[in-house]
Amino acid sequence: MKRPIIALDFPDLGEVKKFLKSFPEEESLFVKVGMELFYSEGPEVVRFLKAQGHDVFLDLKLHDIPNTVASAMKRIAALGVAITNVHAAGGVEMMKAAKEGLVAGTPEGQKVAQLIAVTQLTSTSEAQMQTDQLISVSLAESVAHYAKCAEKADLDGVVCSAQEVALIKEATNPSFICLTPGIRRKQAAVGDQKRVMTPGNARKIGSDYIVVGRPITQAENPYQAYQAIKEEWNGATEDE
């Protein structure tokens, strides 16, 4: 059964440990460590989570000159995360360097992490993209272009809105990964996400991974909320 990725958007490791007490000790989770938590705790938070038997998506969205990104990816590779990412806006050369650094830094005998690229943030509307980024094409065209660039750079996939999965699958190869944040059950608040979708609908349109944050982390019963989303994601129940 596929696991939704839980966004551990907490300020420190203490809060993470408190949250994880809501789950059975034997439950192997797939979790996302983002900027706030990583910048607070550093690599130690990844080591802790892996020691607890969890898989980690390290969501730092690297975007810099190719040499700097390649060097950073070597350090990330040593942590043994399952997925990590860059910004596609950094360009094909930067993404190629990121992949090379990730491969070079992976310890012998260990699986190379999946490397994906952020296309357009799910908090970004088409109007904002056109005004703030001076990108004159549609949001869909921008996302498809970034996905093709990521594929050209030999990345494994992209981070995208679930609403753009079909477009990306059509523009790239069948194995190209679509990881989709902005997942909410029907009754959940949208928050600052502008392009959202339910777990069941994300499954139906072909998302390979989904990321869920506040609907689980801020739930009265996080484990119960996780189980409900997991069941919807796997088609065991219908979206509610």
N, C-alpha and C positions, 0 to 999 in steps of 0.2 A: 504493500500500500504506500502510495506516494505521500510524503510529508510536506505540509506547508512550511515555508521558512518563517520563523518567528523573528521579527525585528526587535532586537534587544536595545531599544532606544532609552537607555538609562544613563545617569550621570557617572556611575561608578560601579565597581565590582560588588560592593556590598549590596546594592540594590538588585543586581543580577542574581546574587545568591539567594536573596529574599524571594525573588520572583520564582526561581527554580524550585523552591520548596513546595510550590503549588503542584508540582508534577511528581509522579512516582519515580523513585531513584533509578529504576531500571529502564525508564523511558528514554530512548535515544532520539534526541531532537536534531533538527536542522535549524541553526540560528544565524542571524545576521548581526555582525558587529560593525557599527557605523562610526562616523568621525567622532562624535561626542564621547562615546565609550572608549574608543581606541586612543584618542588624545588624552583622555583622563588616566587610563591604566596602562597603555602601551601593549607590547606583545604578550605580557603576562596574562591578560584576559583571554587571549586566544589559547595559550597553553593550558589555562585552567579549564576552559570549556572542552578542549580535546581530551584532557585527562578524565573528564566526567563522561566521556563517550559520545559527545555531540559533534556533529559536522558543522563547519563554519564557513559562511559566506562573508569574506572581509570586504566591506563596501566603503572603500576610500576614494574611489573615482579619480585616479591619478590623471593629471593633466599638466605636462611640463615638457621641456625639451627632451628628445628621444634618449639621450645619454642618461639624464637624471632619472627618467622613468624606468629605464632598463636596470639601473643600479638598485632602485627601490624595489623592483620586482624580484631581484635576487634575494633580498632580505625577506620579502613576503613569502617566497617559495620555501624558505627554510622553516617557516612556521607550520607547513603542512595543511593549509586551508584547502577546502574543497572547491571554492569559487572565489575569484576576485575580479576587480574591474578597473576600467579606465574610461575617460570621456572620449567618445568618437570624434568630438570636435578638435582633438589634438592632432588628427590627421593620420593617414595611412602609415607614414614613416614612424611616427611615435608609437602607433599600435604594434607595428612589426617589432620595434625595439622592446616593447613591453613583453611580447611573447618570447623573444629571444632571451631576455633576462629571466623570465619565469622558468623556462626550460633549463637554462644554465644554473640557476640556483636551487633546483630541485635535487634533494639528496638521492644518490644512487639507489635504485630499487623502489623508490617512492613514486606514486602516480603524480603526474603534473596536474596542477589545479586547472580547472576550466577558467578560461579568461574571456570575459564578456565586456561589451562597451555600452555606455549610456548613450542613448540617442537624444531624445528630448525628455526632460524631467516630467513626471506625471503631474507636477504642480504648475506646469507651463501651458498656457492656452495658446491657440494660434495667433490671436491678437498680440499677446505679450511677445511671442517669438518674433513676429514681424516688426514690432515696434522696438523692442529692447535689443534684439540680435541683428536687426536689419536684414533678415532672411525674407525674401519676397515671395518664395514659393509657399505652397500650403504646408501645414504641419505634417500631413501624410507623406508628401514628397520629400520633406526634410528627413523624416524618420527612415524612409526607404533608402534614401541616398546614404545616410550614415550606416545603415545595416549593410549595404553593399560594400562600403569602404572597410567595415570591420571584417567582412568575409574575405575581401581582397588581402587583408593583413593577416589572414590565417587565424583569426580569433574563433572562438567556439560559438559565439552568439551575441545577443544584445539584451540590455535592460530596456523594456518598452511598456507602454500602456497595453493592457489586454485588448483594447479596441483596435490596436495596430498589428496584432499577431498575424492575421490572415494576409495582410499586405506584405509583411516581412517574409512569411513562409513562401509566398509566391515569388518574391524578388530574390530569394537566396536558395541554398541547397536544402533538401529535406531534413538533414540532421542539424541544421542551424538552430541553436537554442534561443527561445524567447522566455526570459525571466520577467515576470510582471508584478510590480508593486501596485499599490492602490486597490487592493482587494478588500471588499467589504461585504458582509451579509446584508440582505435587503433592509433589515431594520437598523443597521448601524449608521452612525453619523459619518458624513463624508470628510469633515475636517478641512485641511488645506489642500487635499487632493482634488484636481479638477477632472481627471479622466479615470473613473473607477469602474469596477465590475465585480459581480458576485463570484464566489469560488466555482459554482457549477457552470456558469457561463464561460469562465476562463478555461475550464476543462474542455467544454464543447468546442471552443474556437481554436484550441491547440496550444495553449500555454504549456511550457515544459516545467516551469517552476512558478510558484506564486509566493509573494512576500506579504505577510500580515503583521501589523504592529499593534496599534491601539485597540482594535477589536478583541485582541487576546490579552495584551499586557495591562490594559486598564479595565478588564472585565472583573466582575465581582468574583467569579470563579474561573480563573484563567485556564485550568485544565479542561473544564467542561466546554468553554468557548473553543479551545483548540480542537477538541474531539469533534465538535459540531462542524467546524470549518473543514477539518480533515475528511469527515464523512461526505460532505458536500463536494469537496475537491475530487474525491475518488468515485463520486456517483452513487454512494450508498444511500443518500437521502437527497431530496430536492431542496433547492434554496428556499429559505424561509424569510 
